[in-house]
Amino acid sequence: MSETARLGLPLLAAAQAQKHITHNEALAVLDMVVQASVLDRDLTVPPGTPAEGDAYIVAAGASGDWSGHDGEIAAFSAGVWMFAVPFTGLLAWLEDEAVQLVWQSGQWRLVSELANLQNVPQIGVNTTADATNRFAVKSNAVLFAALEAGAGGDGDVRFTVNKETAGDTGSLLFQTGWSGRAEVGLTGGEDLSFKVSPDGSAWHTGLQILPANNGRVAVTGSGLYVGDPSFFRNATSDNRPAIEIGAPDGSLVLNVQDGDGRFNMRWNASSGIAPAILKGGDRAWELDMDSGFSGFGLSVRESNAEPTAENDPVVWDTIFAVGRNGIQHMGSNVLTEAGNGGAAGRLGGQVVTVAYERSGGTVVGNRFALGNGATLNDGFAVPFDAKLLAATIVLSGGSAGVLTVNAWHNGAENSSYQLSADYQGAAVTSVQDYQSSPLQLLAGDTLNWRVAATAGGDMQAIVTAFVVFD
């Protein structure tokens, strides 16, 4: 045997002369293949001016001094080309491509193609993995592409997150500066939840999809806003559930709130505690269904001035309001109120009618206890300067006799404005005209009627006042 089996290194023979030649040849081969490094693998002919020690992988179809050495490592040594036949497992660093090659199955292959990554405890791509983040990637983009049908796949791609039990969490967490801001997934349950956090500590669930309820969508935060989210960010100050529909560049805002049963619709006005004009040059209108508004369930309001620019504050005037006790406003000049069964109606122009009723208990000192004043006994609160022009009294039941009532103005009785009727078993009406000396009423004054004298104790009486606004 004259050479080694794997590297083909020449062996010294017994009593060989000039042993150094054989020994040096073996060292030259070792220099080629131990920690092998080659410059290129694409050349088929030797370079014109190689440097001592330059090495290459001979490409297929080689000619000249490399002819017949396809795939071998060629190294320039002592002015001649030496060749090393690769064997399985031989490694070589390819300098021009910065990759490592290995000889396998009769060809040079990239080591990275052959790496076995099964059951690897940790993988870090451009960063360091740890015991918690066993797969860590630091990159400006991450791509998961489907394997096409032509390449043996089906064209689909799915990203699967599996948790062990229903009470565990499987989610996607979004952070800013390593502090959580949003989380989507199955967080401690089976419902698909969308959660957000302002600081990474306090979390708020805004939306849930409930598989146990056939996919019902539940809005669990402080409200559902449809439109530009920045427009509605401070729409509700008390965090009650709400639905908001609108946008800054639109002209309609729809607001539905739970808690006080409110429904609110605005044209050309923003949402929130201090609404503003969305479009300059147009007035704003509001329809509000809320029993908390001055005791009236339905009200219509209009901005009291023509706005000149967007974001001008809105100052509202109530032009119509209706509740259980009747109507408060109708237009800027006409007001009609009917109380507890009393009949009242608009007579035209600037006239307002106010009806008061007592069924029984019409004893001296009793007031009719109807109206829109601050207290039940205040009576009717006049919204504008006005005059009491006339009044009528209708008696329709109870004990026979005469009933006399006096006006009750701002909590004080005024006998100059008196009504009287004599009931003898049939309905009777008495009218009193005050036009020659009307009672002057200022905005905010209250008007009611007080029983001054009665022959019976349980008469059914209706008083109607006719008021004209100045």
Order of alpha helices (4+ residues) and beta strands (2+ residues): alpha-beta-beta-beta-beta-beta-beta-beta-alpha-beta-beta-beta-beta-beta-beta-beta-beta-alpha-beta-beta-beta-beta-beta-beta-beta-beta-beta-beta-beta-beta-beta-beta-beta-beta
